[in-house]
Amino acid sequence: MAVAELTTPPICPKSTLRSSRLSYLSARFSSRSHRSFRLLHRAGTARISCSVNQAPAVAVKTEDPKSKSSDCYGVFCLTYDLKAEDETKSWKKLINIAVSGAAGMISNHLLFKLASGQVFGPDQPIALKLLGSERSFQALEGVAMELEDSLYPLLREVKIGIDPYEVFQDAEWALLIGAKPRGPGMERADLLDINGQIFAEQGKALNAVASPNVKVIVVGNPCNTNTLICLKNAPNIPAKNFHALTRLDENRAKCQLALKAGVFYDKVSNVTIWGNHSTTQVPDFLNARINGLPVKQVITDHKWLEEEFTEKVQKRGGALIQKWGRSSAASTAVSIVDAIKSLVTPTPEGDWFSSGVYTDGNPYGIAEGIVFSMPCRSKGDGDYEFVKDVIFDDYLLKKITKTEAELLAEKRCVAHLTGEGVGFCDLPEDTMLPGEM
């Protein structure tokens, strides 16, 4: 283990040191199991400086990066210039954000949005705790280097590691992006089991070390049932705090409605994605509005709404891959941002947003005990409530029943991972979305 040896203490008044963000020291002193100072990747010497007085150099012995434990990275292990005190004293309390799959393409877009203040606001400092794997660890180091070089003042701490029990420590938000992609010939049931094991372990880690009120957004597919597995393995965290990402589907639906109506996106509201993030998902045009009017009054081609609209939303990811040769990483990152902002910003009057949430207590008659995308509103406190003023017709109810049946079948398939018995898979068909493999 490496040890940072302070040969001479920095010459800083105690009152001044209190306002500096010595991110690494504060993190490690609060740890239950680690008491020595560790640097993953900085060799040679480093300087800890104060704007009041200059401190002597600090001799640092580096730890073997092969150990890959969760720790601070590079510049984020050092103090910040106290000249920033006048600015930072008005900032809010630091938020700890854990991200799995942090070396992937989605995270490559997302992390810089988080660090820039676009998500939580220009006065909200954050700490990023990045989870990778043995295979991706070197790429994770590269991500941390780019975050260093971007000089985001709100980004006060960065830690990287491969152990969720270390990386998720005190996390207040957990964005679970990492998952195994679907391989050639792999059945949906196989993917449910393989990724389900990942999310079972991450649920246990969150339950053990994260903040008791951590908010969790699951992106890795099949995201609805992965969310169910995760929350079932985290009994100390409210089930209501878990979300499956269906916001990208909502954004795609808004895009298609706007195109058909010849208006811009901001004129489309009250769009709901019901059910599963699969080809059984139900983009709801019955309750959606354009310029405040029901969609069916603005778009009179009801056959298009019932047939082409749903198909376009479902197949958008596949169409993008055909054009560009890549999956929708950037728009997925944007939709994660949208999902977070919907929870930390009051929902506009009369509008709502879609999120895959636990169905217990829902007002729609949907089976309890599954994770189902439904319309939600928030007061901006990180919590949400179900929307009650929605309408249903026979077409919408029929579609909702189908996606509900699929999620109940998926639940039976992963019973061994949720503590509800022996898994039995009777999935009716392959419903993976194109481009979501």
Secondary structure by P-SEA (a helix, b strand, c coil): cccccccccccccaaaaaaccaaaaaaaaacccccbbbbcccccccccccccccccbbbbbbcccccccccccccccccccccccccccccccbbbbbbcccccaaaaacaaaaaacccccccbbbbbbbbbcccaaaaaaaaaaaaaaaccccccbbbbbccccccccccccccccccccccccccaaaaaaaaaaaaaaaaaaaacccccbbbbbbcccccaaaaaaaaaaccccccccccccaaaaaaaaaaaaaaaaccccccccccccccccccccccccccccccccccccccccccccccaaaaaaaaaaaaaaaaccccaaaaaaaaaaaaaaaaacccccccccccccccccccccccccbbbbbbbccccccbbbbbccccccaaaaaaaaaaaaaaaaaaaaacccccccbbbbbccccccccccc
